[in-house]
Amino acid sequence: MIDKSRVPKSERLAGILFEALKKHGAIDEPAWLQWYVAEERGGKPHGNVLDFE
């Protein structure tokens, strides 16, 4: 179960990511910022992400 109190609202997170990309020159204004809310349905590791030692 996701602890929603620890996850920023979708629009706030989108804004933070937008500002970070803009700061690093990856994007510029004018731009349309849009966000989606997705439900986790699975996942797949890329690299050694689980270290049980």
PDB file as gemmi writes it, atoms N, CA and C in Angstrom:
CRYST1    1.000    1.000    1.000  90.00  90.00  90.00 P 1                      
ATOM      1  N   MET A   1       0.832  -1.181   0.000  1.00  0.00           N  
ATOM      2  CA  MET A   1       0.000   0.000   0.000  1.00  0.00           C  
ATOM      3  C   MET A   1       0.884   1.255   0.000  1.00  0.00           C  
ATOM      4  N   ILE A   2       0.496   2.266  -0.729  1.00  0.00           N  
ATOM      5  CA  ILE A   2       1.260   3.501  -0.836  1.00  0.00           C  
ATOM      6  C   ILE A   2       0.883   4.453   0.295  1.00  0.00           C  
ATOM      7  N   ASP A   3       1.890   5.017   0.959  1.00  0.00           N  
ATOM      8  CA  ASP A   3       1.663   6.032   1.986  1.00  0.00           C  
ATOM      9  C   ASP A   3       1.535   7.378   1.278  1.00  0.00           C  
ATOM     10  N   LYS A   4       0.306   7.794   0.993  1.00  0.00           N  
ATOM     11  CA  LYS A   4       0.064   9.007   0.206  1.00  0.00           C  
ATOM     12  C   LYS A   4       0.546  10.270   0.893  1.00  0.00           C  
ATOM     13  N   SER A   5       0.759  10.232   2.205  1.00  0.00           N  
ATOM     14  CA  SER A   5       1.263  11.415   2.906  1.00  0.00           C  
ATOM     15  C   SER A   5       2.722  11.694   2.554  1.00  0.00           C  
ATOM     16  N   ARG A   6       3.423  10.718   1.999  1.00  0.00           N  
ATOM     17  CA  ARG A   6       4.836  10.887   1.646  1.00  0.00           C  
ATOM     18  C   ARG A   6       5.053  11.169   0.166  1.00  0.00           C  
ATOM     19  N   VAL A   7       3.984  11.152  -0.617  1.00  0.00           N  
ATOM     20  CA  VAL A   7       4.077  11.349  -2.059  1.00  0.00           C  
ATOM     21  C   VAL A   7       3.477  12.698  -2.417  1.00  0.00           C  
ATOM     22  N   PRO A   8       4.217  13.551  -3.139  1.00  0.00           N  
ATOM     23  CA  PRO A   8       3.651  14.851  -3.519  1.00  0.00           C  
ATOM     24  C   PRO A   8       2.442  14.683  -4.437  1.00  0.00           C  
ATOM     25  N   LYS A   9       1.550  15.657  -4.391  1.00  0.00           N  
ATOM     26  CA  LYS A   9       0.413  15.649  -5.315  1.00  0.00           C  
ATOM     27  C   LYS A   9       0.957  15.682  -6.744  1.00  0.00           C  
ATOM     28  N   SER A  10       0.214  15.098  -7.656  1.00  0.00           N  
ATOM     29  CA  SER A  10       0.656  14.959  -9.049  1.00  0.00           C  
ATOM     30  C   SER A  10       1.070  16.292  -9.656  1.00  0.00           C  
ATOM     31  N   GLU A  11       0.252  17.330  -9.495  1.00  0.00           N  
ATOM     32  CA  GLU A  11       0.573  18.624 -10.106  1.00  0.00           C  
ATOM     33  C   GLU A  11       1.808  19.261  -9.480  1.00  0.00           C  
ATOM     34  N   ARG A  12       2.030  19.040  -8.181  1.00  0.00           N  
ATOM     35  CA  ARG A  12       3.234  19.581  -7.535  1.00  0.00           C  
ATOM     36  C   ARG A  12       4.485  18.864  -8.042  1.00  0.00           C  
ATOM     37  N   LEU A  13       4.428  17.549  -8.120  1.00  0.00           N  
ATOM     38  CA  LEU A  13       5.562  16.773  -8.622  1.00  0.00           C  
ATOM     39  C   LEU A  13       5.876  17.143 -10.067  1.00  0.00           C  
ATOM     40  N   ALA A  14       4.843  17.296 -10.887  1.00  0.00           N  
ATOM     41  CA  ALA A  14       5.050  17.701 -12.284  1.00  0.00           C  
ATOM     42  C   ALA A  14       5.735  19.058 -12.345  1.00  0.00           C  
ATOM     43  N   GLY A  15       5.316  19.986 -11.494  1.00  0.00           N  
ATOM     44  CA  GLY A  15       5.928  21.313 -11.465  1.00  0.00           C  
ATOM     45  C   GLY A  15       7.383  21.272 -11.044  1.00  0.00           C  
ATOM     46  N   ILE A  16       7.686  20.454 -10.051  1.00  0.00           N  
ATOM     47  CA  ILE A  16       9.076  20.307  -9.590  1.00  0.00           C  
ATOM     48  C   ILE A  16       9.948  19.741 -10.705  1.00  0.00           C  
ATOM     49  N   LEU A  17       9.457  18.702 -11.382  1.00  0.00           N  
ATOM     50  CA  LEU A  17      10.219  18.108 -12.490  1.00  0.00           C  
ATOM     51  C   LEU A  17      10.393  19.106 -13.637  1.00  0.00           C  
ATOM     52  N   PHE A  18       9.334  19.862 -13.945  1.00  0.00           N  
ATOM     53  CA  PHE A  18       9.407  20.862 -15.006  1.00  0.00           C  
ATOM     54  C   PHE A  18      10.479  21.901 -14.691  1.00  0.00           C  
ATOM     55  N   GLU A  19      10.471  22.432 -13.475  1.00  0.00           N  
ATOM     56  CA  GLU A  19      11.453  23.446 -13.093  1.00  0.00           C  
ATOM     57  C   GLU A  19      12.879  22.898 -13.127  1.00  0.00           C  
ATOM     58  N   ALA A  20      13.059  21.638 -12.712  1.00  0.00           N  
ATOM     59  CA  ALA A  20      14.398  21.030 -12.751  1.00  0.00           C  
ATOM     60  C   ALA A  20      14.882  20.877 -14.195  1.00  0.00           C  
ATOM     61  N   LEU A  21      14.005  20.422 -15.092  1.00  0.00           N  
ATOM     62  CA  LEU A  21      14.380  20.283 -16.501  1.00  0.00           C  
ATOM     63  C   LEU A  21      14.678  21.643 -17.126  1.00  0.00           C  
ATOM     64  N   LYS A  22      13.896  22.640 -16.774  1.00  0.00           N  
ATOM     65  CA  LYS A  22      14.108  23.991 -17.296  1.00  0.00           C  
ATOM     66  C   LYS A  22      15.442  24.552 -16.798  1.00  0.00           C  
ATOM     67  N   LYS A  23      15.729  24.331 -15.523  1.00  0.00           N  
ATOM     68  CA  LYS A  23      16.981  24.811 -14.922  1.00  0.00           C  
ATOM     69  C   LYS A  23      18.205  24.231 -15.632  1.00  0.00           C  
ATOM     70  N   HIS A  24      18.107  22.985 -16.057  1.00  0.00           N  
ATOM     71  CA  HIS A  24      19.239  22.315 -16.713  1.00  0.00           C  
ATOM     72  C   HIS A  24      19.223  22.466 -18.232  1.00  0.00           C  
ATOM     73  N   GLY A  25      18.320  23.291 -18.749  1.00  0.00           N  
ATOM     74  CA  GLY A  25      18.290  23.573 -20.179  1.00  0.00           C  
ATOM     75  C   GLY A  25      17.698  22.474 -21.035  1.00  0.00           C  
ATOM     76  N   ALA A  26      17.038  21.498 -20.421  1.00  0.00           N  
ATOM     77  CA  ALA A  26      16.460  20.398 -21.191  1.00  0.00           C  
ATOM     78  C   ALA A  26      15.169  20.819 -21.889  1.00  0.00           C  
ATOM     79  N   ILE A  27      14.465  21.789 -21.307  1.00  0.00           N  
ATOM     80  CA  ILE A  27      13.238  22.320 -21.893  1.00  0.00           C  
ATOM     81  C   ILE A  27      13.207  23.824 -21.688  1.00  0.00           C  
ATOM     82  N   ASP A  28      12.317  24.486 -22.377  1.00  0.00           N  
ATOM     83  CA  ASP A  28      12.193  25.934 -22.261  1.00  0.00           C  
ATOM     84  C   ASP A  28      10.733  26.315 -22.429  1.00  0.00           C  
ATOM     85  N   GLU A  29      10.403  27.509 -22.027  1.00  0.00           N  
ATOM     86  CA  GLU A  29       9.049  28.026 -22.217  1.00  0.00           C  
ATOM     87  C   GLU A  29       8.952  28.667 -23.579  1.00  0.00           C  
ATOM     88  N   PRO A  30       7.813  28.701 -24.193  1.00  0.00           N  
ATOM     89  CA  PRO A  30       6.533  28.208 -23.701  1.00  0.00           C  
ATOM     90  C   PRO A  30       6.455  26.691 -23.773  1.00  0.00           C  
ATOM     91  N   ALA A  31       5.749  26.124 -22.828  1.00  0.00           N  
ATOM     92  CA  ALA A  31       5.573  24.670 -22.780  1.00  0.00           C  
ATOM     93  C   ALA A  31       4.234  24.362 -22.124  1.00  0.00           C  
ATOM     94  N   TRP A  32       3.655  23.233 -22.462  1.00  0.00           N  
ATOM     95  CA  TRP A  32       2.425  22.781 -21.834  1.00  0.00           C  
ATOM     96  C   TRP A  32       2.796  21.673 -20.864  1.00  0.00           C  
ATOM     97  N   LEU A  33       2.443  21.870 -19.605  1.00  0.00           N  
ATOM     98  CA  LEU A  33       2.743  20.880 -18.569  1.00  0.00           C  
ATOM     99  C   LEU A  33       1.484  20.081 -18.301  1.00  0.00           C  
ATOM    100  N   GLN A  34       1.585  18.777 -18.480  1.00  0.00           N  
ATOM    101  CA  GLN A  34       0.440  17.896 -18.275  1.00  0.00           C  
ATOM    102  C   GLN A  34       0.895  16.715 -17.453  1.00  0.00           C  
ATOM    103  N   TRP A  35       0.049  16.229 -16.574  1.00  0.00           N  
ATOM    104  CA  TRP A  35       0.416  15.090 -15.749  1.00  0.00           C  
ATOM    105  C   TRP A  35      -0.699  14.060 -15.766  1.00  0.00           C  
ATOM    106  N   TYR A  36      -0.281  12.844 -15.501  1.00  0.00           N  
ATOM    107  CA  TYR A  36      -1.208  11.707 -15.453  1.00  0.00           C  
ATOM    108  C   TYR A  36      -0.998  10.986 -14.134  1.00  0.00           C  
ATOM    109  N   VAL A  37      -2.010  10.356 -13.657  1.00  0.00           N  
ATOM    110  CA  VAL A  37      -1.908   9.528 -12.465  1.00  0.00           C  
ATOM    111  C   VAL A  37      -2.069   8.083 -12.920  1.00  0.00           C  
ATOM    112  N   ALA A  38      -1.080   7.276 -12.607  1.00  0.00           N  
ATOM    113  CA  ALA A  38      -1.093   5.873 -13.036  1.00  0.00           C  
ATOM    114  C   ALA A  38      -1.177   4.965 -11.810  1.00  0.00           C  
ATOM    115  N   GLU A  39      -1.673   3.798 -12.025  1.00  0.00           N  
ATOM    116  CA  GLU A  39      -1.757   2.799 -10.976  1.00  0.00           C  
ATOM    117  C   GLU A  39      -0.698   1.742 -11.255  1.00  0.00           C  
ATOM    118  N   GLU A  40       0.068   1.399 -10.223  1.00  0.00           N  
ATOM    119  CA  GLU A  40       1.111   0.391 -10.405  1.00  0.00           C  
ATOM    120  C   GLU A  40       0.472  -0.954 -10.715  1.00  0.00           C  
ATOM    121  N   ARG A  41       1.010  -1.573 -11.738  1.00  0.00           N  
ATOM    122  CA  ARG A  41       0.501  -2.888 -12.131  1.00  0.00           C  
ATOM    123  C   ARG A  41       1.610  -3.908 -12.251  1.00  0.00           C  
ATOM    124  N   GLY A  42       2.790  -3.530 -11.858  1.00  0.00           N  
ATOM    125  CA  GLY A  42       3.924  -4.445 -11.918  1.00  0.00           C  
ATOM    126  C   GLY A  42       5.203  -3.664 -12.090  1.00  0.00           C  
ATOM    127  N   GLY A  43       6.276  -4.372 -12.225  1.00  0.00           N  
ATOM    128  CA  GLY A  43       7.562  -3.723 -12.395  1.00  0.00           C  
ATOM    129  C   GLY A  43       8.611  -4.709 -12.850  1.00  0.00           C  
ATOM    130  N   LYS A  44       9.751  -4.179 -13.197  1.00  0.00           N  
ATOM    131  CA  LYS A  44      10.847  -5.013 -13.674  1.00  0.00           C  
ATOM    132  C   LYS A  44      12.154  -4.335 -13.299  1.00  0.00           C  
ATOM    133  N   PRO A  45      13.078  -5.050 -12.637  1.00  0.00           N  
ATOM    134  CA  PRO A  45      14.347  -4.438 -12.268  1.00  0.00           C  
ATOM    135  C   PRO A  45      15.248  -4.228 -13.492  1.00  0.00           C  
ATOM    136  N   HIS A  46      16.014  -3.189 -13.455  1.00  0.00           N  
ATOM    137  CA  HIS A  46      17.041  -2.909 -14.464  1.00  0.00           C  
ATOM    138  C   HIS A  46      18.360  -2.793 -13.712  1.00  0.00           C  
ATOM    139  N   GLY A  47      19.168  -3.784 -13.839  1.00  0.00           N  
ATOM    140  CA  GLY A  47      20.424  -3.820 -13.079  1.00  0.00           C  
ATOM    141  C   GLY A  47      20.210  -4.502 -11.737  1.00  0.00           C  
ATOM    142  N   ASN A  48      21.180  -4.426 -10.866  1.00  0.00           N  
ATOM    143  CA  ASN A  48      21.126  -5.081  -9.565  1.00  0.00           C  
ATOM    144  C   ASN A  48      20.452  -4.136  -8.555  1.00  0.00           C  
ATOM    145  N   VAL A  49      19.129  -4.129  -8.506  1.00  0.00           N  
ATOM    146  CA  VAL A  49      18.414  -3.215  -7.643  1.00  0.00           C  
ATOM    147  C   VAL A  49      18.077  -3.801  -6.274  1.00  0.00           C  
ATOM    148  N   LEU A  50      18.092  -5.117  -6.149  1.00  0.00           N  
ATOM    149  CA  LEU A  50      17.795  -5.771  -4.878  1.00  0.00           C  
ATOM    150  C   LEU A  50      19.043  -6.422  -4.334  1.00  0.00           C  
ATOM    151  N   ASP A  51      19.524  -5.926  -3.196  1.00  0.00           N  
ATOM    152  CA  ASP A  51      20.740  -6.452  -2.584  1.00  0.00           C  
ATOM    153  C   ASP A  51      20.359  -7.042  -1.234  1.00  0.00           C  
ATOM    154  N   PHE A  52      20.341  -8.360  -1.146  1.00  0.00           N  
ATOM    155  CA  PHE A  52      19.916  -9.018   0.076  1.00  0.00           C  
ATOM    156  C   PHE A  52      21.088  -9.375   0.980  1.00  0.00           C  
ATOM    157  N   GLU A  53      22.292  -8.970   0.643  1.00  0.00           N  
ATOM    158  CA  GLU A  53      23.460  -9.309   1.454  1.00  0.00           C  
ATOM    159  C   GLU A  53      23.798  -8.210   2.414  1.00  0.00           C  
TER     160      GLU A  53                                                      
END                                                                             
